[in-house]
C-alpha cells in the first residue's frame, strides 16, 4: 500500500528543491560578481549586493545539509529580508540613477530573478501570509516609484516599464496564490480519499479498499488467493485487559504481519479483529504456506501487555467462473472450520 503513505514531508521536498536550485543561484551570483570585478563597474550597489548574495547562497547551501527544520525556517526569513532589501535597493538605484541614461529605460538582468523571489516567498509562507508578504514588497516598490515620479524630472517613456513591472509582478503573485490554494484543495481531497480507504486504528487498508482491490484483481487473468484470519479469543482479551490493550494487540499484529509480507501481499483490516490478505499471482497452495508462516510468526510474537496471541486462518483461491464474494465466502468457511477444529490453525477451501 505504498500509495497510502507519503514517503517524505513538505520540508523534505523543500530541502531537495534547494539542493538543486541553490548551486544554480551560486553559479549565477558568482558569474555576475566576476563580471562586475573584471568590467570595473562604477555601481557601488552591484559591488556590494552581488558578493553578498553569493556568500549568503553558499551559507544557505551548507545549512541545507543540516536537516534542521526549525533552523532552516529562520534562514528562510533572513533570506527574504536580505533579498527584499537588495531588490528594493536596486529598484531605487535603477529609477533614480540609471533610468533615462542614453534614453534606456530597463531595470536590467538583476530583475529577471523577481519571479523566483516570489516563488521563494510562497515556498516559505502559506496562503494569506505569503500573499501579504508579496504585496508588502510590491507596496514598497510602488512607494519608490511614486517618489521617482514626484521628485525627479522623469521622461514619459519611463512610465511604461514601471507600470509593466508592477502589473506583471501582480500577475505572478496572484498566480502563485491561486496555485497554492489549488494545492491545498488537492491535498485536502487526497487526505479525504486516504481516510476513506484507510483503517483509523491500524493504518491498514480498510474493507472498502480491499473490496475494490479484489474487484480489480478479478479482472486480470492470473492466480489470486486470499487469507482471512482473526485473533483467537479476542473478546477475552478485551474483557480481561480492556479495549485499549485490545487495540494495542491489533496494532502490534498489523505491524508484524505487514513487515513480514512486504511485497508478497496486501494486508487489510476486514473488521473488528478480522484481517484479510490478498495475494496477487499466488496459487492457493502457496497461499496456504504463507498463511502457515504467518500463523507461526504470530504464535511466536510476544506482546508485552498480554503475552502470546494466536490466530486462525482460512485460505481460498480464485477458480474458474469465480466472483469476489464467492472467493471470500470460501475463505470465511475455511476460517470457521479452523475455529471449530480448535483455533490457531490454517484451513483451506478449494470449492
C-alpha positions in Angstrom: 0.0 0.0 0.0 2.7 2.4 -0.9 0.2 4.9 -2.3 -1.5 5.3 1.0 1.6 6.9 2.6 3.8 9.9 1.7 7.4 9.0 1.9 8.6 12.5 2.8 7.3 15.7 4.2 6.9 19.1 2.6 10.1 20.1 4.4 12.0 17.2 2.8 10.6 18.3 -0.6 11.9 21.9 0.0 15.3 20.6 1.0 15.5 18.5 -2.2 14.5 21.5 -4.2 17.1 23.8 -2.6 19.8 21.3 -3.2 19.2 21.5 -6.9 18.3 25.2 -7.1 21.0 26.8 -4.9 24.0 25.6 -6.9 22.4 27.3 -9.9 22.0 30.5 -7.9 25.6 30.3 -6.6 26.9 30.0 -10.2 24.7 32.9 -11.4 25.9 35.1 -8.5 29.5 34.1 -8.9 29.3 34.9 -12.7 27.7 38.3 -12.1 30.2 39.1 -9.4 33.1 38.1 -11.7 31.7 40.4 -14.5 31.4 43.3 -12.0 35.0 42.9 -11.0 36.5 42.4 -14.5 34.4 45.1 -16.1 35.2 47.5 -13.3 31.6 48.7 -12.8 31.1 52.0 -11.2 28.0 50.8 -9.4 28.7 50.7 -5.7 25.5 48.8 -5.2 26.4 46.0 -7.5 29.9 45.7 -5.9 28.2 45.2 -2.5 25.0 43.4 -3.4 26.3 40.7 -5.7 29.1 39.4 -3.5 26.7 39.5 -0.5 24.2 37.3 -2.4 27.0 34.9 -3.4 28.2 34.5 0.2 24.6 34.1 1.5 23.7 31.5 -1.1 26.8 29.5 -0.2 25.8 29.7 3.5 22.3 28.5 2.8 23.6 25.6 0.7 25.8 24.5 3.5 22.9 24.8 6.0 20.6 22.7 3.8 22.6 19.6 4.8 21.9 20.2 8.5 18.3 18.9 8.0 17.1 21.1 10.9 13.6 22.4 10.0 13.4 25.0 12.9 16.8 26.4 12.0 16.1 26.5 8.3 12.9 28.3 8.9 14.9 31.3 10.4 17.3 31.1 7.5 14.4 31.5 5.1 13.1 34.5 7.0 16.6 36.1 6.9 16.9 35.3 3.2 13.6 37.0 2.4 14.6 40.1 4.4 18.1 40.2 2.7 16.8 39.7 -0.9 13.9 42.2 -0.3 16.5 44.8 0.8 18.7 44.1 -2.2 15.8 44.2 -4.7 14.4 47.4 -3.2 17.8 49.0 -3.2 18.5 48.0 -6.8 15.0 49.3 -7.7 15.8 52.7 -6.2 19.1 52.8 -7.9 17.6 51.8 -11.2 15.0 54.5 -11.1 17.0 57.4 -9.6 20.4 56.8 -11.1 20.1 54.6 -14.2 16.7 55.3 -15.8 17.0 57.6 -18.8 20.8 57.3 -19.2 21.3 57.1 -23.0 17.5 57.1 -23.1 17.4 53.5 -21.9 14.5 52.5 -19.6 15.3 49.0 -18.5 15.7 47.5 -15.0 18.5 45.2 -16.0 19.2 41.5 -15.6 19.0 41.6 -11.8 15.2 41.9 -12.0 14.9 38.8 -14.2 15.1 36.9 -10.9 12.0 38.6 -9.4 9.6 35.7 -10.2 11.9 33.3 -8.4 11.8 35.6 -5.3 8.0 35.4 -5.2 8.1 31.6 -5.6 10.5 31.5 -2.6 8.1 33.6 -0.6 5.3 31.1 -1.3 7.7 28.3 -0.5 8.3 29.9 2.9 4.9 31.0 3.9 1.4 29.6 3.3 -1.7 31.2 1.9 -2.6 34.7 3.0 0.7 35.3 4.8 2.7 34.7 1.6 0.2 36.9 -0.2 0.7 39.7 2.3 4.5 39.5 2.3 4.4 39.6 -1.6 2.0 42.6 -1.6 4.1 44.3 1.1 7.1 44.1 -1.2 5.2 45.4 -4.2 3.8 48.2 -2.0 7.4 49.3 -1.2 8.4 49.2 -4.9 5.3 51.4 -5.6 6.4 53.9 -2.9 9.8 54.1 -4.5 8.2 54.6 -8.0 5.9 57.3 -6.6 9.0 59.0 -5.1 10.6 58.9 -8.5 7.6 60.3 -10.2 7.2 63.2 -7.7 10.8 64.2 -7.1 12.6 63.5 -10.4 12.1 65.2 -13.7 11.4 61.9 -15.4 10.9 61.1 -19.0 7.4 60.0 -20.0 9.0 56.9 -21.6 9.9 55.6 -18.1 6.2 55.2 -17.1 5.6 52.1 -19.2 8.3 49.9 -17.9 7.5 50.9 -14.3 3.8 50.1 -14.8 4.6 46.9 -16.6 7.0 45.9 -13.8 4.2 46.2 -11.2 1.4 44.7 -13.2 3.5 41.6 -14.3 4.6 41.0 -10.7 1.0 41.3 -9.5 0.1 38.5 -12.0 3.0 36.4 -10.6 1.7 36.9 -7.1 -2.0 36.1 -8.0 -0.9 33.1 -10.0 1.2 31.7 -7.1 -1.5 32.4 -4.6 -4.1 30.6 -6.8 -1.7 27.6 -7.3 -1.1 27.4 -3.6 -4.8 27.4 -2.8 -5.3 24.7 -5.5 -2.5 22.7 -3.8 -4.3 22.9 -0.5 -7.6 21.8 -2.1 -5.9 18.8 -3.8 -4.1 17.8 -0.5 -7.4 18.0 1.4 -9.1 15.9 -1.3 -6.2 13.4 -1.1 -6.4 13.3 2.7 -10.2 12.6 2.5 -9.6 9.8 -0.1 -6.9 8.2 2.1 -9.2 8.5 5.1 -12.0 6.7 3.2 -9.8 3.7 2.4 -7.6 3.5 5.5 -8.4 1.9 8.8 -8.0 4.6 11.5 -6.6 2.3 14.2 -4.1 0.1 12.3 -3.4 2.5 9.3 -4.0 -0.5 7.1 -6.3 -0.5 4.0 -9.9 -0.9 5.2 -12.7 -3.2 4.0 -13.8 -0.7 1.3 -10.3 -0.7 -0.2 -9.8 -4.4 0.0 -13.2 -5.0 -1.8 -12.0 -2.6 -4.6 -8.6 -4.3 -4.8 -10.2 -7.7 -5.2 -12.5 -6.5 -7.9 -9.6 -5.1 -9.8 -7.6 -8.3 -9.5 -10.5 -10.4 -10.6 -10.4 -8.6 -14.0 -6.9 -10.0 -14.6 -6.0 -13.4 -15.9 -3.8 -14.6 -13.1 -3.7 -16.6 -9.9 -5.3 -14.9 -6.9 -5.6 -16.2 -3.4 -6.9 -14.7 -0.1 -6.2 -15.4 3.5 -8.9 -14.4 6.0 -7.9 -14.6 9.7 -8.9 -13.3 13.1 -7.4 -13.2 16.5 -8.3 -16.1 18.8 -10.2 -15.3 22.0 -10.1 -11.6 21.2 -13.2 -10.9 23.3 -11.5 -12.4 26.3 -8.5 -10.1 25.8 -10.8 -7.0 25.7 -12.7 -8.2 28.8 -9.6 -9.0 30.8 -7.3 -6.2 29.8 -9.6 -3.5 28.4 -10.2 -2.2 24.9 -7.1 -0.1 24.9 -4.9 -3.1 25.3 -7.1 -4.9 22.7 -6.4 -2.1 20.3 -2.6 -2.4 21.0 -2.8 -6.1 20.2 -4.4 -5.3 16.8 -1.8 -2.7 16.1 1.1 -4.9 17.0 -0.1 -7.8 14.9 -0.7 -5.5 12.0 2.8 -4.1 12.1 4.3 -7.6 12.5 2.4 -9.2 9.6 2.8 -6.2 7.3 6.6 -6.3 7.9 6.7 -10.0 7.1 4.6 -9.8 4.0 6.5 -7.0 2.3 5.7 -7.2 -1.4 4.1 -10.7 -1.1 0.6 -9.5 -0.5 -1.7 -6.7 0.7 -2.8 -6.8 4.3 -6.1 -5.0 5.2 -8.4 -4.8 8.3 -11.6 -6.6 7.4 -13.4 -5.6 10.5 -13.1 -5.9 14.3 -10.3 -8.5 15.0 -10.6 -9.9 11.4 -8.0 -9.3 8.7 -7.7 -10.1 5.0 -4.5 -10.8 3.0 -4.8 -10.5 -0.8 -2.1 -12.4 -2.6 -1.7 -11.5 -6.3 -0.2 -14.0 -8.7 -0.2 -16.6 -5.9 -1.7 -20.1 -6.3 -3.8 -21.4 -3.3 -1.1 -23.9 -2.3 1.5 -21.2 -1.9 -1.1 -19.0 -0.1 -1.6 -21.9 2.4 2.2 -22.0 3.0 2.2 -18.2 3.6 -0.8 -18.5 6.0 1.1 -21.1 8.0 4.2 -18.9 8.2 2.1 -16.0 9.4 0.4 -18.3 12.0 3.8 -19.4 13.4 5.0 -15.8 13.3 2.1 -14.6 15.4 2.3 -17.5 17.7 5.9 -16.7 18.5 5.4 -13.0 18.8 5.2 -11.8 22.4 3.1 -8.8 23.2 4.2 -7.2 26.5 0.7 -6.4 27.8 -0.9 -9.9 27.1 1.9 -12.3 26.3 1.4 -14.6 23.2 -1.7 -14.3 21.0 -2.8 -16.8 18.3 -4.9 -16.5 15.2 -7.0 -18.8 13.0 -6.7 -18.8 9.2 -9.0 -19.5 6.2 -7.4 -19.8 2.8 -9.2 -19.8 -0.6 -8.0 -19.3 -4.2 -9.8 -18.0 -7.3 -11.4 -20.6 -9.5 -12.9 -20.6 -13.0 -16.2 -18.6 -13.2 -15.5 -17.2 -9.7 -16.5 -13.8 -8.4 -15.1 -11.9 -5.4 -17.9 -12.7 -2.9 -17.7 -16.4 -3.7 -14.0 -16.4 -3.0 -14.5 -14.5 0.2 -17.3 -16.9 1.3 -14.9 -19.9 0.8 -12.2 -18.2 2.9 -14.8 -17.4 5.6 -16.0 -21.0 5.7 -12.3 -22.2 5.9 -11.8 -19.7 8.8 -14.9 -21.0 10.6 -13.6 -24.6 10.2 -10.3 -23.6 11.7 -12.1 -22.1 14.7 -14.3 -25.2 15.1 -11.3 -27.5 14.9 -9.5 -25.9 17.9 -8.2 -22.5 16.6 -4.6 -21.5 15.9 -4.5 -23.4 12.6 -4.9 -23.0 8.9 -7.7 -24.4 6.8 -8.3 -24.3 3.1 -11.4 -24.4 0.9 -10.9 -25.0 -2.8 -14.5 -25.4 -3.7 
